[in-house]
Amino acid sequence: MPSLSCHNLLDLAAADEAPLLPSPTPLRLPRVMSVASPASPTSSSPPAPPRRVIVAHRLPLRAAPDPTAPFGFNFTVDSGTVAYQLRSGLPAAAPVLHIGTLPAAVAAADAAASDELSNYLVANFSCLPVYLPTDLHHRFYHGFCKHYLWPLLHYLLPLTPSSLGGLPFQRSLYHSFLSANRAFADRLTEVLAPDEDLVWIHDYHLLALPTFLRKRFPRAKVGFFLHSPFPSSEIFRTIPVRDDLVRALLNADLVGFHTFDYARHFLSACSRLLGLDYQSKRGYIGIEYYGRTVTVKILPVGIDMGQLRSVVAAPETEDVVRRVAEAYKGRRLMVGVDDVDLFKGIGLKFLGMEQLLVEHPELRGRAVLVQIANPARSEGRDVQGVQDEARAISARVNARFGTPGYTPIVLLDGPVTPHEKAAYYAAAECCVVSAVRDGLNRIPYIYTVCRQESNALGDDAPKRSVIVLSEFVGCSPSLSGAIRVNPWSVESVAEAMNAALRMPEPEQRLRHEKHYKYVSTHDVAYWARSFDQDLQRACKDHFSRRHWGIGFGMSFKVVALGPNFRRLSVEHIVPSYRRTENRLILLDYDGTVMPENSIDKAPSSEVISVLNRLCEDPKNRVFIVSGRGKDELSRWFAPCEKLGIAAEHGYFTRWSRDAPWETSGLAADFDWKKTAEPVMQLYTEATDGSSIEHKESAIVWHHQEADPDFGSCQAKELLDHLENVLANEPVVVKRGQHIVEVNPQGISKGVVVESLLSSMVKTAKPPDFVLCIGDDRSDEDMFESIVCPSSGGVKLPATSEVFACTVGKKPSMAKYYLDDTVDVVKMLDGLASAASQRPRPAVQLRVSFEGSL
């Protein structure tokens, strides 16, 4: 059944066996760019750097109505947007193309969606517009993005939409969200050269875009940076389409966040929702996802130093600085600049100012807070509520503490020019940021630079500044000299303001110098350059692997595997099976012939039947090689008279049901269990859902039923603990899938396979056919012993046919794979039937989809 999320939105992805071939390189700008292409460089010319395609919700453009201008609008670059500023960190010779929707003024005027307008914007601004119908854009942006997804990413659950402006999840709005993302993918498809271009997607509006792109271009080089917070997994998991969104991010090659907290929440969501673990290697965090490594990057966005310096140094800015300084002469000026939205904490800031004046009467008549309210980016009652609250609190505080010529809170909620903002920054001795939750907030960076660069007051003394900063803002970890506060605590905000105003000047200078050093060296160019380099590094192996597309709708994903890794088909293996005389078949149990998530772990009647049919062939030696105990395996496989079993990773072996159990020959000294068991018991009592399994030769701690994060953490601690206390014992402590196991040294599946091969060679019947199937880390030892035997190991005859096969498409020592346990049983059934000279006809499954999805 197709996923509901793909209804009318995303074509179903066929899980074909053949790898997806790279799409032919399209023209760079078909139907859009009509100018002639430059001549190709000569062979001696250095290759041109790949094009950067920057994708964001809005194009970095401003549009002013002008009847005399082309298309009725005068377009200019919006140099204040991150999407435009990041160009300063990209290679100078690299072409850049911006893709996004038109400015709101143009969209509201229903400007014609024409190739002529696209041509004009590409030729003059390197901007390619995405045309969304007005109704679709409203449902996409103001509906799903701003009133469902954005509040939830900021920890606001849609419990009371009437009072807070949030909306409950509506699948129709989600479909609009996907439709808009698909429109972006359609536009990208027209112009993208997937083998060359680097695609950089920005923010939560386009969360689904990596999936659409990956479906069309399996080898596309895709980076995604989330400018909003990523909430804790408890919050994120309330989203009904949570799996879709996590998988979409994993379809990128590089995913960026402002802080480690946001990245940690994303990694936790991947673990809890999809069972994925991450590894940190040489400073990079990576998630293994179907053969691809998705890199996670942590770096806050900086500011455009050159642009800000030019604004601060402008004569009009200096004039405003002098006027502000004169207007507030003798006052202690603090400044706040925030968008009007629920999460900027403007009301809490005003309450903190009120508490400051209550607790410190000496500051009445002196301390002034100037609050600049930027225009709201969305619409709704929540915005109006924030405005009404701010006005009401400021009016009350001013009425209570204001006097003629003194206004404690100055609320500027009208238009304020960039020069005026810079002037207030430069004149204020303290900046207050009290957002209750915010991702991209560069106000403290801007304030620091304005204080450093402004010379309007003719003060040659060393620069100084103080920042009162909410600990819930994305830039907070990078500003260690700020006074960090919990914005929900009005008393803490008031005390921080007081500490800032009373701070000695030498300390203000030290804090300022520390901040300015960081801000000036970690600007937006540094951020863009770092992300760009990491994206290239994350994509460097794209063309050394083969890619398959699997999954339906938003569950689509790409499997990337080595060039020699292929699916093992019955048609491929049967000819070798028929022409050989001495066959060895080695099968893992859990996850190979029995599904991992099965409640009843005993083999099915179908498995028993297939194994018996294989064992009946005198040319076959069939073994179950498992970590389970011998008694359990003996009971389960009692109907299989000729089946061999290697239990407890090969510590016990028997060649048939009636044959005696043979041990590995190691000394049977298990006194080490007296040391290991109490340690495991300690962790079992401390970890709800964990358990201990006792085997004759080993002891295992299981944490599959425990909390994923806590269980994994405890397993790591237990591993270290056991290695320390058992350091002088003849044992090996291993960590597997949801287990920590202690085994005697010299026991592994690889060793038992070598023993079986050696026994067959000694009987003058070396195997000329070996099939080995397994699914986890312990089975890699089996694969290694038959694919790459050690110098002292048993070497198979050169004519032997060897098939090492893992279950699931994942990196492995094996050269073949089968999809799941169902495939394994079908494969074994095919081999059991292959002894007949009349092979069974292949069953063809024909699926047709009729009607629109």
N, C-alpha and C positions, 0 to 999 in steps of 0.2 A: 504494500500500500504506500503510495507516495506521501511524503511528508506534507502536512498542512501548510508548512511555511513556504512551499514552492508554488502554491496555488496562484496561477497567472503571473508568476514572477521569475522563477528560475527553472530553466529546462532541466529535466531529469538527466542525471549523469549516468551513462551506461558504464557498467563495470566490466569493460572489455578485457580480454586477456592480453591483447596486443598493447604495447606501450603507446602512450599519446605522443605523436610526433610533433615537433615544433611547428607552429603555424608559419606559413610563408610570410616573409617580411612585407608588411603593407607599405604603401606610400606614406611618407611622414604626415602629410596633411591632405588627404584626398578630399576634393570638393570644398576645401577650405583655403588652402594656400595656392594661389595661382602664379606666384612669382617663380622665375626660373631657378633651378637648383645650381649652386656653384659647381665649378668643374671639380672633378675628382682629384684628390692630391696625387702627386707622382709617388712612385715606389720609395723614393728617398725621403719623402716628407714624413714626419712623425704622425702616428695615427691620431685622429681627432678624439678627444675624450667623449665618453658616452653622454647622451642627452639626459638631463634631469627633468622629470615630469612631476611637478608639484600639484597635488590634488587636494583641494580644500572646498568647504561648502560654498564660500564666496570667493570670487576673483578679487585680487588686490587692486581694485579700481574704485574711483569715485565717479559719480555721474551727476552733473548739474544740468537741468533743463535749459536748452538753448535752441530756439527755433532755427537759428542760422547755422548750427553745427550739423555735421553728418549724423543722420539718424535721429536728430532732435535732441541730442545730449552732448555735452562737452565732457569727454572722458579724460581723467587724469589718474596717475598712479597714487594709490593709497600707501604711502611709505611707512605708515604706522603699523601695518599688519605683519605678523610673524612670517607669513608665507612669502612676503616680498623681502623682508629684512634678511632672511636666511641666505639669499643669493650672495651676500658678501662673503660667506664661508665656502662657497662652491668654487671649483676651478674656474679661473677667468675665461679659459677657452671653451668651457662646456656650455653648449646651448641649453637654455632653460625654457620650458613651456609650462604655463599655469593653466589648470583646468578647474572650473567651478561655475557656480551660477552667477548671473549678472547682479549688479548692485540693486538694492531693494527699489530704488527710485525707477530704474529702467523696467524691472519686473512688474511693478505696480502700474506702469504706463502701458503694459501689454505690447512692448516693442516687438516688431516682427522678428520671428525666429528665422533668420535668413543667412544664407551663405555669405552674402555681401557684408553683413555686420560681423560675422565670424572672421572673414578675410581682413576686415578693417582692424579688428582688435588683435588678431595674430600679428599682422604686419607692423602695427604701431606699439603694441604692448606685450607681445608674446603671450597673449591670453586667449584661450579657447573656451567659449561659453558653453555650458550645459543648459539646454532649454527645458524647463519643467513647467507644465501647465500650472496656472495660478492656484487652482484648487488642490492639486497634488502637492505642490510646494507648501501650502498652508497646513495640510494634514501631516506632511512629513516633518516640517520644521516646528511649527507652533503646536502641533498635536503630539506626535510621538516623541520628538527630540526634546523640546523645551518643557513639555508638561508631563512627560512620563520618565524618559530616560535620564535627562539632566538632573531632576530632583533626586532620583534614586541613586545616581552616581555620587551625589552629595549627601547620602545617608537619609534622605527623606522618603519614607515609605508612603504610598498613596492611601493612607487610612482615612483622612478627612479632607477630601478634595474641595469641599465647599469652603473651607476656611483657609487652606494653605495653597490652593491653586494647582495641586497635583492631580493627575488623572489616573484612574485604575487602568490596568492593562486592557487594551482593546485590540483584538486581532486585526480588525480592519485598518487601524492606524499603523500596526506593524507591517501590514501588507503595503501600505503607502510608503513606509520607510524603506522596505525592500525594493519597491518600484523605483523610488528615487535613486537608490544605490545602483540599481541596474541601469538606469539612464546614464549615470556616470560611467559605468563599465562600457556601455554602448559607445559613448564618446571616446573613451580611451581606446577601444578596439579600432576605431577609425584611424588613429594616428600612431599607435604604439608599435615600436620595433622591439618585440619582447626579448630578443637575443642581445640587445645593446642597451636599451634605455633603462635607467634607474627610476623607479616610481616611488614617490614619497607621499603617503596619505596622511592627512591631518584630522585628528579629533573624532569624537564619538558620533558625529553626524554620519560618518562614512564607515561605521564599524563593520558593515556587511560587505563592503567593497572588495576586500582581499579574496573572499570566496568566489565572487563573480569573476575576478581577474584570473585567479588560479585555475578555474574551470576552463577558461578560454586559452590561457597561456600557461601551461604547466611549469615552464622554466622562467617565468617573469621574475624580475628582481624587484621585490616589493618590501618597502619599509613602512611602518605605521607608528605614529607618535600620538599618544593620548594626552591632550592638554588639560583634561579634567582629572579629578581623583578617580582611582579605581577602588571601590569600597571593599570592606571586608567580605569574605565569602558568605557569611551569614546573610548579609544584605543582598549581595549579587545573586545568591541562589534563590531569591524570591521572584526573580524574573522568569516568567513562564517559558521564554525562549532562550534561557541562559546557555544551554549547550550550543545553540546556533551561534551566539555571539562569541563564546570562547573559541569555538572551532574557526570562526572567521578570523580572529586575531592570530590563531596558529597557522593560518594559511599565508601569513606574511613571513618574510625571512628574518626581519628584525622588528621588535616591538619595543618602543621607548616609553619611559615614565619619568615624571619629575623627581620622585623620591623612592627610596627603598621600600617604604611602607606600601606604596601603591603597587610596586613590583611584587612584593611579598604577598599581597592580597590576590594578585593575578595568579601567582604560582600556586597558592592555596586553592583557588578555584579550579585550576587545571588538575590538581591532585584529587580533590573531592568529587569533581564532576566527571572527569575522564580517566582518573587513575594514573596520571602522568607524573613522573618525578623529574626533578631538575638536577643538573650537575654544574658545579663551578669549576672552571678549568682555566688557568692562566689569566685570571681576572675577569673572565666572561661567564655569564650565566646562560646555560643552554638547556632547552627542553627537547628531548628526542621524540619526534612525532612522525611515525610511519616512515622512518628512514631519513627524514629531514631533521636538521638541528635548527630550531627556532631560537635565535639569540635574543636575550632580554637586556636592554640598556637602561641605565639610570643616569640622567643628567638634566638638571633644570635649564629652562630656556633663558638665555641672557638678553641684554638690550643692545641696540644699535648705537655704539658709542659715538661714531662719527655724526650720525643724524642728531643725537641728543646734544652733542657739543655745539653743533651749528645753531640749534634752537636757543640754547642758553646764551651763546655769544651774540645773538641778534640784538640790534639796538632797541627794538621794541620790547624785548624781554627785559633788558637792563632798565628801561624806563619804568616798566611795571614793577620791578623789584624795588626801585627807589620809592615809588608811590606806596607800595605795600609796607615798606619799612617805616615810612613816615606816618602812615595811618595807624600802625600798631606800635608806635614808639613808646617805650616804657612798658610794653606788655611782654608776656612770655608766650610766644606764638607756637602753637602746634597745628599740624595740618593732616587731613585725611582725604584721600581720593578713592572713591569706590563707585562701581556700577550700582544702579538701583535694582537689587534683587534680594531674595530671601536670605542668602548665605553670606552677605558681606558684613553683617553684624553692625549696621549703622546705628540701630536703636540701642544695642548694648554699649556701643562706644559713647553715645550721649548719656546713658545712665552712669557709665564710668566717670564721665566729666562731672555729672551732678554729684556723685559720691565724693569726688576729689574736692569740690568746693565745700561740701558738708564737713568733711574730716579736716580740711586745712583752710580755715577762715582767712589766713594770711594771704592766700592766693586769690581771694575774691577781689575783683577789680584789676587783676594782673594777668591771670591765665586766660587765654583765648584759644578756642578750637575752631579752626576754619575747615568746614567739611564741603568738599566739592563732589557733587552727585552727578556722575556721568549718566547720559541717557540710558534707559533700559533697553536690553537687546531682545526682549520678548514682550508679549502683551498678555493682559489678564488681570484678574482681581488681586492676585498676589503682588504684582508690581504696584498697583494702586495702594494696597495695604501697607507696603513698605514706605511709600511716600507719605501717606497719612500718618503713620507711626512716627517717622522722623520729624515731621513738622510739629506734631503734637508734643513730643518730648522736648524738642528744642524750644518751643514756645513756653512750655512750663518752666524749664530751667532758666530761660532768659527773664521770665516774669519774676521768678523767685530771687535770682541773684543779680540781675541786670540793674544798671544805674544809668543816668544820663551820660552818654559818651562811652559806656561800657556794655558790650554784648558778649556774654560768655561763649555762646555757640553761634557761629555765623554759618548758615546753611546756604550754599550757592547751588541751587538746583536749576539754574538757567544755563544757556550756552556759555561755555568757558573755553577760550582759545588755547592752543598748545603753549603759546608764549605766556599767557596768564598763569597756566598751571605751573610752568617752569619757574615763574616768578615766586609763586607761593612756596614751592619746594625750596627755592634758594633762600627765602627769607625766614622760613620756619626753623626753629632750633630742635624740633622733635617731630617725627612722623609716626602716626598711630594707625596700625592696620589690625583690625579686630574681627576679621572674617571667621565665621564659625566652621567653614569648610571651603577651601578654594585650591584649585590646581595652578593654573597659569596666572600668577599675580606678580608683576614686575615693579609694582609701586615702590618698594624699598630700594630696589636697584636704581630706579630713576631718581629718587630723592637723594641718594648718596652722590650720584654724579652731579646733580644740579648744585648741591652744596659745595662740591669740590671745584666746579668749573666757573661758578659765578664770581665776578669781580665788580659787580655793579656798585657795591657799597664801599669800594676802595679799601677793604680791610686786607692788609698784607699778613696778618697773623695766620698761623697754621689753621687749616680748616677743621671743623668739628661738627658732629651730628650725633643724634641719638634716635634709635628706632624702637618703638614698642610694637611687638609683632606677635600675632596669634600663632600658637604652636601647630595649628591645623592648616597652615598655608604652605603651598608647595615649595616656596623659597626659604622657609624657616630653617631647614637643616644646613643650608649654605651660609647663613648669616649668624655665626656663632657669637658675634659681639652684640646682638640685639637683646633687648629685655623681653624674653618670651613669656607669654601669658596665656592663661585659659580664658578665652573671651566670654565664656558663660559665667565666670565669676566676676561680678561687677566690682567687688572689693579689690580683686587682684589687678584689674585694669586700672582702677583709681590709684592703687599703690604704685604701679609701674609708671603711670604718668607723673606722679610725685617724685619718684626716684629719678626719672629722666630730667625733670626741671631742676632738681637739686644736685645733680651729678657734677662733680668738679670738672673744670675745663680740661685739665690734663687727661682725665679718663675719657672724656668725650672725644678728644683728639685721637687717643689710642684706638678707641672703638671705630671711629670714622676711618682711620688709616687702614685698619684691618679689613673693613668692608670694601673700601675703594680698591684695595689691591685685588680682592677676589672679583669684584664686579668688572673691573677694567680688563682683567685677564681671561675671564669666562664670559665674554660677550656673546651675542647671537652668532657671530661669525665662528667663534670657537665651537659653539654647540652644533652648528650646521656642519662644519668641517668634520667634527668627531662622528656625528651620525652618518654622514656620507661615507667616511672611511670604513666604519663598521658595517655598513650595508654592503659595500663591495666585498669586504672580507666574508660576510655571511653567505654571499652568493658565489663564491669562487669555485665551488665544486658542482655547480649546476650541470655543466656539460660533461662531467665524468660519470654521470649516473643516468639510468633509464627511469622514466616516470610513467606511472599508471594513475589514471583518475578513477576513484571509486566513490560510491555513496550517492544518495539522492538529495536533491534540493540543497538546503543549507547545511546538510551533513556531508557535502562533497569535500573530498580531500585528495591530495596527491601523494602517492607512495613513491619514494625515490630509493632506488636500489642500485647496487653495483652492476656493471655491464654484463657480468657473467652469471648473475643471479636470475633464475628463471623458475617458472612454475613447473612442477613435476606432473606430467600428464600420463595417463595409462598408456596412451599410444606411444609415448616416448620410451617407457621403461619395459613394456611387454616384450619387444624383440630381444632385448638383452636377457630378460628373464627366461625366455624359451630356449635360447641357445646355450645356456650355462647348465652345469651339472652339480655343482656344490655351492649351495646358496646359504648365506647367513642373513637373517632378518632380525634386526634389533629395534625394539619399540619401547619408548618411555610409556608410562601409564597416565598419570594425571596431566591433563592438558594436551594429550596426544591421542589416546583412544577413549579417554573419558573427559568430558568437559570440566573445567576448573570450578564452574559455578554450580555443578550438579549437587543436589542435596544427598542423594543416594550414590555413594562412591563405588558401589559394586558394578562390575561390568554388565552390560546389557546382553540379552540372549543373542542379539545380532553380532556383537563383538565375539562372544564365545563361539558362535557358528563359523565366523570368518577365520578365527585362529585355528579351529579344528581342521578346517578345509586346507589351510596352508600347511599344517603339521602332518597331514596325511600324505603329502607328497614326499617320498623318500629323499628327494634331492634338497629338501629344505631343513635348516636348523632355525627355529623361531624362538626368540628370547624376549621376555618382558624384563626390562632393566629399570628398576624403580627405587626410589628412596624409602618406600613403605616397608613395614616389617614382614618377615617371612611367614608368620602365622596367618596374617591377614591375606596376603597374596595366595597362600596355599589354599585357604578356604574359598576364596573367590574363583580361583582357576582350577578347582578340583575336577570339573568336567573335561579339562584339556589334558589328556593323558600324555601326549608327546611334547607339550610346551615346556621349554626351559624358563627358569626364573632366576634373576639376579636381584636379591633383595638388599635393602639398606645400602644402596649405592655399590653393591657388589661384595659386601662383607660375607654374605651367604649366597651360594650358587648351587643350583641343581639342574641337571640336564633333562629331566623328565619328571612326571608326577611320582613315579615309584622309585626314582633314584634318590640316594641319600643327599642331605645338605652338606656341602663342602664350605669350609671357612677359608678366609683369605690366607691363612697361615701365619698371621701376625699373633704376637703374644696376647693372650686373652686376659689382660690386666685392665680392669675398668675401675680402679680405685679413684681415678680422676672424677668419676661421676659424683662422689661424695663431696667434692669441692664445687662442681658446676651446678648441681641441682639446687642447693640453697641460694645461690646467686640468682638463678632463673626464678626461683620461687619468690624472691624479693621483688623482682620486676613484674611478676604475674600479679602479686597483690597490689602493686602500685599502678597497674595498667588494666583498666576495665576492658574486658573482651579478649584478653590474651589467655594462653593456655600452654601447658607443657606436655609434650608427647615423649614417652619413654620407649626406646628401642633397645634391643639387646646390645647393639654396638654403638649406639649414639643416643643423644638427647637433644630434643628440638623445642625451641620456644616459638610459638605461633602468635602473630598479632593481626591476622587478616580481619578479625571481627572488631578490632579496636578502632579508635578514632585515627583516621589516616595520618594526620600530622603528628599527633602524640605518639602513635604506635611506631612511626618511622623514627622519631626522635629517640624513643626508648630503645629501639633496636640498635641504633648507633651507639648509645651509651652502654647497652648490654654487651655489644661486641667488644668495645674497648675494655670493659670490666673483666670479661671472661679471658681475653687475651693476656691481661695482666696476671690474673690469679692462676692461669693454666700455662704460664710461660715456660715452665720446666717440665711439663707433661708431654707425652708422645701423642698429642692430639692436634687437630686443625680446627679453628673456629671460623665458620663461613656464614656470610649473610646472603640469603636467597630471597625469593619473592615472598614477602610477608613472613619470613622465618629467620631465626638465628640458630645454627646447628653446630654441634660439636661432634666431630668424627675422629676415629683413630687416624694417625698419619698413614699415608699410603693407600687410603681407601678413596676411590672415586669411580665414576662410571667409565672414565677413560682407562683406568687400570684393569677393570673387569673385562672390557672389550679386548684389550691386548691379551688377557689371559685366555679368553675364548678363541681368539685367532691363533694363539700359540698352540692350544690343544688340537685344533683342526689341522694345523700344519704338521704336528707330530704324528698324526694318524695318516699322513700322506694324502690328506684330502684338503689342501688349502682352498679356501673359498674363492671361486671365480666370479661371484656375484655377492655384493654386500649392500643391503638397504638398511639405513639407520635413520630413524625418525624420532625427533624430540622437540621440546618447546621452550625450555628454560636454560638458565646458566649452567646447571649441572650437565645438561646434555651437550653443551659445547665441548666438554672433555671427550665425549664419544666421537664427535665430529672430528676433533683434532687428531685422535688416535688413528682414524682411518684415512683422513685426507692428508694430514701432515705428520706422519709418525716420527717419533724422536729417533735419534741415532741408535739407541739401544732397543727400540721397539720392533714389533713384528712387521716386516714389509710384505705386502701382498704381491702376488705375481703381477708382472707388468700387464698381463692380459685381463686382469680382473676388472669387472664392471662395478664401480663404486657410486652409490647414490646416497649422499648425506643430505637430509631434508629437514628443515625446520618448519614448525607450525606457525603460520602468520608471517606477513611480509615485514621483516625487520632485519637489521644487520646481523650477520651470523657467519660462523666458519663454514656452514653448509652452503652448497652451491644451488640448492633447490628449495622450494617452499611449497606448502599446501596451505590453503586458507584457514581451515579449522578442523576439528575432530571429525566432523561429518565427511570432509574431503579425505581424511586419513582412512576412515573405514571403507569408503568407496574405492580408494586406491588398493587397499588390501583385498577387497572383494574382487576387484578386477584381476589382480595377480592370481588369486585362487581359481578364478575361472579361466586363466590363460593357459592352463595345462591342456585344455581341450583344443583340438585343431580348428574348431569353429568358434572363434571369439564372438561374444555377444554383440549385437549391433548397438552402436552408440545411441543414446537417447537424446534427441534434440528438443530443447525447450524453446518454444517460439512464443514470444510475448508481444502483444500489440497494444498500443495505447490509442484509444479512439476518443475523439472529442477534445475539447480544450481542457487543460489542467487548471 
